Amino acid sequence: MHNLSVNLNGLILKNPITVASGTYGFGREYADYMDLNQLGAISVKGITLEPREGNGGIRIVETPMGMLNSVGLQNPGVHAFIKNEIPFLRQFDLKIIANINGNTIEEYCEMAEILSGEDVDSIELNISCPNVKNGGVAFGTDPNVVKEVVRRVRKSTTKHLIVKLSPNVTDIKPIAKIAEDEGADCISLINTVSGMGIDIHKRKMILERGVGGLSGPAIKPIAIKLVHDVYKTVKIPILGMGGIISGEDAIEFMLAGATAVAIGTGNFTDPKLPEKVLKGMYQYLETYKFENAHALVGNI
Ligand SMILES: Cc1cc2nc3c(=O)[nH]c(=O)nc-3n(C[C@H](O)[C@H](O)[C@H](O)COP(=O)(O)O)c2cc1C
């Protein structure tokens, strides 16, 4: 038996396989297909202070080896999450990561404060949201804003704090360092890559908002590179994601420097994928005679 347990700086997972925010809902839809007890953790659909209906029009478009999405954070709001979804998820042996999203820094802080008194194991700060007070530029792309949002959220909660980085920046390294310096316990990456599609017959943008987020296997090499960049820059652990569809992909992320991984878009084509990735990881550890999963981290 191999020891698959990993420690994300205080958040201990029984295995390194988690599912990415926005691709697994609150686990309910997948529970019919897979035993959720096999997951190390779930990062739930991004939650906001108030319920949101999300964007109109087409929200999802298939692309070669991936998809573009513009869901617009449809979710029932933090209070419904606490009332209905935490009790559901607590039936399973997995860690609950609450992915939080705000229009302003104050909203992020308020959500972190509310969740501090609730039964979640970690808070994941999604800083890819548009900053309403700053003309809609994503929080995560401006180092000064990253500094302020992480600092203030850190003061708002004693919970384990993950900061989720956007790949849509020129250099991710200083941003990762700021997140670490301001008190993040762990860094997750990558969020989706900005993309666009045009319907040539209607001569219109496919997505109502024009821009969406590209995910799936198409972005994996970008994610591997950014995980490795961040691994060389910070001391805190990394939760890596972006295009994982096999055990081999998950191993590649860990060798690049991730301590745990998240499966996102791959869940849509195969709802049993996390189970298969876990099996693939076991096989790799067996083949190459590693006694524990942690030995893979950055081992290149
Ligand atoms: C439909 C969809 C919805 C998403 N919603 C969120 C979200 O609410 N919060 C968040 O931090 N990331 C969200 N993401 C980003 C994923 O969690 C993940 O970072 C990204 O898709 C890369 O992983 P993948 O290529 O395996 O999907 C979403 C992705 C998709 C495809």
Ligand as a Chemical Component Dictionary entry (heavy atoms), coordinates in Angstrom:
data_LIG
# 
_chem_comp.id                   LIG 
_chem_comp.type                 NON-POLYMER 
_chem_comp.pdbx_formal_charge   0 
_chem_comp.three_letter_code    LIG 
# 
loop_
_chem_comp_atom.comp_id 
_chem_comp_atom.atom_id 
_chem_comp_atom.alt_atom_id 
_chem_comp_atom.type_symbol 
_chem_comp_atom.charge 
_chem_comp_atom.model_Cartn_x 
_chem_comp_atom.model_Cartn_y 
_chem_comp_atom.model_Cartn_z 
_chem_comp_atom.pdbx_ordinal 
LIG C1  C1  C 0 -17.646 25.698 -16.708 1  
LIG C2  C2  C 0 -16.542 26.163 -15.799 2  
LIG C3  C3  C 0 -16.843 26.916 -14.665 3  
LIG C4  C4  C 0 -15.812 27.359 -13.821 4  
LIG N1  N1  N 0 -16.125 28.066 -12.696 5  
LIG C5  C5  C 0 -15.139 28.437 -11.826 6  
LIG C6  C6  C 0 -15.456 29.086 -10.599 7  
LIG O1  O1  O 0 -16.637 29.306 -10.257 8  
LIG N2  N2  N 0 -14.432 29.472 -9.784  9  
LIG C7  C7  C 0 -13.111 29.222 -10.116 10 
LIG O2  O2  O 0 -12.215 29.578 -9.348  11 
LIG N3  N3  N 0 -12.792 28.566 -11.261 12 
LIG C8  C8  C 0 -13.768 28.173 -12.120 13 
LIG N4  N4  N 0 -13.445 27.495 -13.256 14 
LIG C9  C9  C 0 -12.022 27.189 -13.567 15 
LIG C10 C10 C 0 -11.637 25.756 -13.158 16 
LIG O3  O3  O 0 -11.811 25.562 -11.772 17 
LIG C11 C11 C 0 -10.191 25.428 -13.562 18 
LIG O4  O4  O 0 -9.334  26.329 -12.897 19 
LIG C12 C12 C 0 -9.936  25.538 -15.062 20 
LIG O5  O5  O 0 -11.051 25.097 -15.806 21 
LIG C13 C13 C 0 -8.696  24.746 -15.528 22 
LIG O6  O6  O 0 -8.850  23.360 -15.276 23 
LIG P1  P1  P 0 -9.416  22.311 -16.383 24 
LIG O7  O7  O 0 -8.680  22.601 -17.689 25 
LIG O8  O8  O 0 -9.121  20.946 -15.856 26 
LIG O9  O9  O 0 -10.870 22.570 -16.507 27 
LIG C14 C14 C 0 -14.456 27.045 -14.131 28 
LIG C15 C15 C 0 -14.167 26.278 -15.283 29 
LIG C16 C16 C 0 -15.178 25.831 -16.103 30 
LIG C17 C17 C 0 -14.825 24.991 -17.317 31 
# 
loop_
_chem_comp_bond.comp_id 
_chem_comp_bond.atom_id_1 
_chem_comp_bond.atom_id_2 
_chem_comp_bond.value_order 
_chem_comp_bond.pdbx_ordinal 
LIG C1  C2  SING 1  
LIG C2  C3  SING 2  
LIG C2  C16 DOUB 3  
LIG C3  C4  DOUB 4  
LIG C4  N1  SING 5  
LIG C4  C14 SING 6  
LIG N1  C5  DOUB 7  
LIG C5  C6  SING 8  
LIG C5  C8  SING 9  
LIG C6  O1  DOUB 10 
LIG C6  N2  SING 11 
LIG N2  C7  SING 12 
LIG C7  O2  DOUB 13 
LIG C7  N3  SING 14 
LIG N3  C8  DOUB 15 
LIG C8  N4  SING 16 
LIG N4  C9  SING 17 
LIG N4  C14 SING 18 
LIG C9  C10 SING 19 
LIG C10 O3  SING 20 
LIG C10 C11 SING 21 
LIG C11 O4  SING 22 
LIG C11 C12 SING 23 
LIG C12 O5  SING 24 
LIG C12 C13 SING 25 
LIG C13 O6  SING 26 
LIG O6  P1  SING 27 
LIG P1  O7  DOUB 28 
LIG P1  O8  SING 29 
LIG P1  O9  SING 30 
LIG C14 C15 DOUB 31 
LIG C15 C16 SING 32 
LIG C16 C17 SING 33 
# 
